[in-house]
Structures are given as C-alpha cells and as structure tokens.
Amino acid sequence: MADSTKNAAANTDNGSGEAGKASDGTAKKEGASVVFKLYCLAVLTVMAASYTVLMRYTRTVEGVRYYSTTTVFVTECAKMFFTLCILLKEHKGSIRKVSQELKGNIVGKPMEMLKMSVPSIVYAIQNNMTFIGLSNLDAATYQVTYQMKIPCTALLSVMMLGRSLSSMQWIAVFVLTGGVILVQGIGGEAVSHTTGTEGNYVVGLTALTIAVFCSGFAGVYFEKLLKGSDTSLWVRNVQMYSWGMLSAFLGVVMHDWQNVRENGFLYGYTPLVWLVVLLGSGGGIYTSIVVKYTDNIMKGFAAAAAIVLSTIASIMFMGLVVGWMFVMGASLVIAAIFLYGLPKTNTEKLPVRKSGTAQNV
C-alpha cells in the first residue's frame, strides 16, 4: 500500500518538475491527472465501505469483544508507520534525511505543528457534540440534521478557500445530502443510537449543529493547511497523526484504562480486527491524498458512495433488509456524483483573487 500510494503521489508532483517543463525551459503548471484523481477516489470509496462492513461485523459477531478505543489508537499508530515508510522511501532509505526533515518541520516550526492540533481538537468537540445530539434527538431529526455537514463543507470551502461552485454543483451537493439521508434510512439504523428516553430537543439540536459545523470546518481547515504551504503532504500527515495518536490515547485512558490494565491493550484482537486497523489506516492516508489533489467536497461524495457500497455489502453478506428508501437514496447519490463531476480547475493549490477573478496559485 505504501509503495503504490507514494508512487502515485510522486507522479503528480512531477507535473511541475523536470517532467513538466516546456520546450522553452519554463515549468508547466499541471495538476494531478483525472485518472489519478479517479483512482484515489475509487480506492478511498472501497476502503471506507470495506472498513464499515468489517468493523460492524467484528462488533456484532459472538466472542470476546475488543475495545474500540484501542483500535482507534492502533490505527493512528499504523497511519504514522506507513507515512514514515513513505518518507523513508522518498529519501532513498536515508533515516538521517528523514530525521532532518521531520526535525525541521516539527521541532523547528512549532507554530506549524500547533496549527495541526486544531483539526484534532475540533474533531474531538464534534464527537462529543454528536453524542449529546444522539442522546437528545429522535433518529429522524438526527439523520436529517447531521447530513447537513455536506452542504456545510461546500459553503465553508467557498468562504475559507475562495472556491467557486456552479449552480449545477450546488444542486448536486443538496441532491447528495438527500440521497444519504434516504440511504441511511430515516428512523432505520439510527434508532439503535437513541436511548429511548426523552431528551432536551433544543440542547440536542444545538449540539448537532455545532457537530455539523465542526465536521466541515476541520476538513476545510486541514485542506487549507495542505494547500496553503509548500510543506509536503507526508510531513503534514506526520504532524496530524502525532496529535491523532495523543487524542486517541487520551480516549483509551478516559474510557477503557481499567479494562486495558486488567486484560491487556490488544484484548480481543483477531486477524479480522487487524484487518479493520489496516483498512482504517489506509483509508486515512488516502483521505489526505484525496483532500490534497481534489477537495473536501469530493471526499464527501466518496464517503456517500462508500455508504451505498457498504449497505449493499451488508445486504449480500449480513442479511440486511432494505426498502424503497435505500433504492431511491442510492439513485440520488449516483445521480449527484455525475451531476457534480470532477473539479474543472486545478484544486491542488488554493485560489487567489486578482482583479475580481479567482486564480490558482
């Protein structure tokens, strides 16, 4: 996985390097190829769908149940391991050069490292707000409200990144939102998340609104950091996963520390659980590649397609029964993907406005 990821990303970087020079010696400003973007989106979709199905299976199958907090931490560690392997290969196996690059970008640039803590903190707030929302809202309200993260991400991309969307793309965003709501089923799977007790509607709706904003903001903020500087994608990932490992370990301490002390950190791990970790880490790395070479909106479309694929897999292998809402929702998701299409401009750099027009830099 590390080899194919590194080689694919390296090929796109050459677009403005030696291979991207015109006959007059000037470098062409070429973005990643359409084939490469489609490849990354397809891999991310399949990984996300497989991860969802397999994780659901490992959490429902009879036997010793592993601690979910430890898998989150191990997954973050795996992301870090694969990223360091890619950096090592980029530097032709020189541990010294990798150490120098990381020291220069982590120890030498503490503010840059601190900036990468923002997504981790915001995601932590999102998770807590989601839990509060689930505890106080009915399933239908939760599903409809939480899927507003899709248009929220699009709106924040326009506001924070200066990106522009056509009328057709805006229609596609809202069609996708409706499709995801139907696929997940109003009052269907989400019922299992509710407590069955009456909650505070205002508190729940406020918490979920904050969660929606946090989801969009964290993703767009990370995209801005990736594209707003010359720091390599892999160094940014090391910075991000460092904070991710810290927050995940705090989750273990807060929720399962006593159980871990009694039974061990890897209690309940089976080969399938390790496969969940592998898929989760691979999906995380490909998510950063998709954000780097396309954008957060396309990541949202890939996530929606993954929901459809994972549901189909659950129908085939786990006996899940669905109704007309899934068929209609899946159709809307597919239609939205074709309506939106791939970004027409190079999205590897942030657009800047000159004389009233947006240009990529």
C-alpha positions, 0 to 999 in steps of 0.5 A: 500500500505504501509503495503504490500510494507514494508512487502515485503521489510522486507522479503528480508532483512531477507535473511541475518538475523536470517532467513538466517543463516546456520546450522553452525551459519554463515549468508547466503548471499541471495538476494531478491527472483525472485518472489519478484523481479517479483512482484515489477516489475509487480506492478511498470509496472501497476502503471506507465501505470495506472498513464499515462492513468489517468493523460492524461485523467484528462488533456484532459477531459472538466472542470476546469483544475488543475495545474500540478505543484501542483500535482507534489508537492502533490505527493512528499508530499504523497511519504514522508507520506507513507515512514514515515508510513513505518518507523513508522511501522518498529519501532513498532509505536515508533515516538521517534525511528523514530525521532532518526533515521531520526535525525541521518541520516539527521541532523547528516550526512549532507554530506549524505543528500547533496549527495541526492540533486544531483539526484534532481538537475540533474533531474531538468537540464534534464527537462529543457534540454528536453524542449529546445530539444522539442522546437528545434527538429522535433518529429522524431529526438526527439523520436529517440534521447531521447530513447537513455537514455536506452542504456545510463543507461546500459553503465553508470551502467557498468562504475559507478557500475562495472556491467557486461552485456552479449552480449545477454543483450546488444542486448536486451537493443538496441532491447528495445530502438527500440521497444519504439521508434516504440511504441511511434510512430515516428512523432505520439504523439510527434508532439503535443510537437513541436511548429511548428516553426523552431528551432536551430537543433544543440542547440536542439540536444545538449540539448537532449543529455545532457537530455539523459545523465542526465536521466541515470546518476541520476538513476545510481547515486541514485542506487549507493547511495542505494547500496553503504551504509548500510543506509536503503532504507526508510531513503534514500527515506526520504532524496530524497523526502525532496529535491523532495518536495523543487524542486517541490515547487520551480516549483509551485512558478516559474510557477503557484504562481499567479494562486495558490494565486488567486484560491487556491493550490488544484484548480481543484482537483477531486477524479480522480486527487487524484487518479493520486497523489496516483498512482504517489506516489506509483509508486515512492516508488516502483521505489526505491524498484525496483532500490534497489533489481534489477537495473536501467536497469530493471526499464527501461524495466518496464517503456517500458512495462508500455508504451505498457500497457498504449497505449493499455489502451488508445486504449480500453478506449480513442479511440486511433488509432494505426498502424503497428508501435505500433504492431511491437514496442510492439513485440520488447519490449516483445521480449527484456524483455525475451531476457534480463531476470532477473539479474543472480547475486545478484544486491542488493549490488554493485560489487567489483573487486578482482583479475580481477573478479567482486564480490558482496559485 
